Amino acid sequence: DQETIHEDMLNELEAAYDQLEGTEGFTSGDRIYNGNTDKWQKFANSLRLRIAVKVQNTMPQVAQTHIDDVLNSGDYIKSNEDNAVFVYGTADKNSAPYYYGVNVDNRRDFAVSNTLVTLLQGNDIMDIDYNIVEENPFDSIQDPRLPIYAKTNEDGNYVGMPISKSSAVAAQLDFKSYPGAAIDDKPDFPEVLMEYAEIKFLLSELNDWDNSHYKDAVRANLNRWNSVDENHDISGEIDDFVENKLPDISSMSNDMKKEHVLTQKYIALYMQGNLAFAEYRRTGQPEF
């Protein structure tokens, strides 16, 4: 049953952390941390925190024990330098899945969704008849990650793919925006398994949707994506976006805080679709 599985995962991660204590690491073959067992320990604890938060409503005592243990240890991912990232190879056979699909298999049905493009543009989410489905919590704020997440179409515009089109139809829609060059055209794309931004989002949630942890999370994710894309330097926009454009959520209602934090977490989890969907199932956010 799910309860047994989740408790076992938490216990195994705790045991893995303990087993790595004082070890010298691997001499070769570690594509994630290059033999640094201290960082593997941080990753183990960070995964434990993710799982504990996931089950805290259904297994509160077990979850809280692990949350307290991780946070009291202080040993978890604390910067982008600690991120768990798998970097693919540059040869076609070892390249990242999106690169391989687009550049080797010549698939043209991968595109950014209309919902995500609209969200990043600061516009309300609308249906095909232009009825507002969901108001954008970041009204009129264009996200600096948009040119990294997506390419412009042939007309120089960002236009997402309508959701639920078949692959055959999707391949024929020429107006759509494809994922950015740092994703589609980078064979050695760095695949994120867990990052500092996620830890900060979790800490915001655990501290009643704390504004400081929330802003740190968004900044960390912006910095990470900026490091991935050599063609779009957004470093000059990051502080202004985080400090001046993103609303301060401190005085908002609890529901609004939750919406802002989890919508930004959804945006930050781009290219981590399974986790983004799991978070939506867990929290009901974003509502669109």
N, C-alpha and C positions, 0 to 999 in steps of 0.2 A: 504494500500500500504506500501511498505518497508520503505519509508521515514517517514510516520506517526508512524510506529511501532518503528523504531530506535529512533526517537525523544522522543517518550513516554518512552522507556526504560531509556534513559538518564535522563529524568525529574523525573522518579520514583526513580532512584538510588540517585539522588540529594535530593529528598524529604525524602528518607529512612535515608540518612546521617543526615539530620536535625532533624528527629524524634528521632534518637538515642542520640542526644546531651544531656548530663547531666543525662542520665538514668543509673540505677544501674545494669542492666543486668538481666539474667535469673538465677534462683536458681538451676535448673536442666534441663537435656535433651539436652544441647547444646554439640553436638559431635564434633564441629569444634573449637570453641574458649572458651569453658568452661565458658560461661557467661561474657566474656570480651567484652563489647560493644565498647570500643575504637578500638579494632581490627576489629570488625564488620564494624565500620565506615571506617577504612582503606580499607577493602575489597570492600565496596560499591564504594568508590572513585576510586579504582583500576579497578573495572569492568567498571566504567564510562569512564576511560581513554582508556581501551581496545576498547570499542564500538566507542568512539569518533575518535580514530585513524582509525578504520575500515571504517568509513563513511566520512573521511575528504576530499576525492576527489569528492564525490557526494553531500555532504552537508557541504561545507567548513566553512560557517559562524557559523552554529550550532555547528559543531565539534570543531572549534577553541574556541568558548565561553566555552565549557565544559573542553577542554584541559587546557586552561588558568586558569580556576577556580580550577581544581584539583591540578595543579602544584603550583599555588600561595598559596594554602592552606597548602602545604607541608605534607598533611595528607593522605598517601597512603602506600602500603606495602613497607617497607624499609629494611627488612632483612628476612632471612629464618624463624626467629621466628614469623614473621607476616603472614606466608603462610596460605592460606585457605586450610586445609587438612581434609578430612573425613577418619577416621580410622575404618575399618570394624571390626566385632567381631571375636572371635576365634572359636565359635561354627559353625559347617558346615552351618546351616541355615542362619547365619548372616555373612558368610565369603565373601571375595572379589570374584568378578565374575570369574577371571582367576583361582584362587585357586579352586573354586567350580567346574568349568568346567573340570579341569584336574584331581583333586583328588576325586571328588564325582561322576561326570558324566563320568569320565574316557575318556574324549575326547583327541585325539592326533592329531588334525588338526590345533591346534594353533602353529604357528612358527614365528620366526623373518624373515622378508623379505630378500631376497638375496640383494636387493638394499641397505638396511640399513646396513647389515653386511659388504658389500663391501665398503660402505662409511666410516664406522668406522675403517676399516682396512687400510684406506688411499689409496685404489686402485681405478682405473677408473671404471665407470659403463659400463659394456659390455652386449651385447646381447648374445643369445645362440651360435652364431658362433664366439664369442670373438671379435666382432667389437666394438670399443669404441663408446658408445652412448653419454656419457657426461664425460668430464674430471673432476676429483676430485679436488675441490679447496684446499683441505688439503692433497695434494699429499704426499704419503709415511709417513704420520703421523698417527700412531695407537692411537685411542681414548681410554683413560683409562676407559671409561664407558662400553666398549665392554663386559668384563666379568660380569658386573652387568646386562646389558641389555639382554645377551644371555648366554645359556649354550653351552659347546662344545658338538659335536655329539659323537657317539660311538667310533670314531677314534681319538677323542681328538682335533678335528678341529672345527672352526666356519664356518658353511656353511648355508646360508640362504635359505628360501623357494622361488622357482620361483613364481612370482606373477601370480594370476588368476587361480591357480589350484582349482579344486572343493574340497569340504570337503572329499569326498570319496577317491580321489587320494591323497590328502594331508596326510591323515591318514596312507597311505601305504609307504610314502617316509621316509625311515629310516635314511637318511644321514643328515637330517635337524637339525638346532639348535633351541631348544625351548627357550622361554623367561627365563631369569635368575631365580635362586632359590628364590630371594627376591621378585619375582612377582608370579611365578607359585606355589611356596610352602609356601607362607606366607598368612595364612587366614586373619590376621589383617593387610593386605596391606594398606598403607596410600595413599588414592586416592586424587590427587591434583586437586583442583578447580581453584586455581590461586596461583602463586608463585612469589617470589622476582625476579627471573631470567627474567620472562616475562616483568615485569616493566622495568628492565634495558634494555632489547631488545627494548621496546617501546621508552624509552628515547634516545637510540642510533639512532633510526629511526627519531625521532623528532628533533634531533640535527645533521642532515646531516650525519647519519651513524657514529656517534662519536666512536672512538676507545676505549676510557676509559670506557664508559657505556657498550660497547660490551664485553670487557674483563671481566668486573664485572659480566655481565650476565652469561657468560660461567662458571666463578669461582663459582658463587652462585649455579648453577645447578649441577656442579660436587660435591660440598659440600652436597647438598641435597641428591643426589643419594648415596653418600658415607654413609650418616646416615641411609639409608634404608637397606643397605646390610651389615649384620654383618660378612659375610664370605669373603668379598673382601674389604680390607682397601686400598683405593687409596689416602689417605690424603697426603702421601709423593710424589705423582705424580702431584698434582693439580697445584702448583705454577710453576713447570717446564713446564707443558703442556701449561698453559695460557701465561706465560711470554716469554718462549723460543721457543716453538714449533708452537703455533698459530701465523701466520704472523701478523705483525702490519699493520693495514689497512689505517693508516693516510694518506699516500702518494699515495694510489691507486685511480684509476678512480672511479667515483660515481657508475657506474654499478658493478664494482668488489667489492666495499665496500658493496653494497646491497646484492650481491651474498653470500659473506662471512657471513654477519650478519644473513641473513635469512636462510641460510643452517644450521648454528649453532642453530638458534632458532628451526628449524625443528627437529634437533637431540635432543634438550632439551625437546621438547614436546612429547617425547616417552611416550606411555600410555595415551596420551591426543589426540587421533586420530581425533576426530571431529574438534578440534581447529586447529590441524596441517593442516587438509584438507581445513578448512576455510581460513587459512593464505595463503595456496597455491593458492586458488581461488582469493584471494585479491591481491596477489603480483606477481604470476607467478613463484615464487621461492619455492623450488629448481627446476631447469629446468628438472631434470631427473624424 
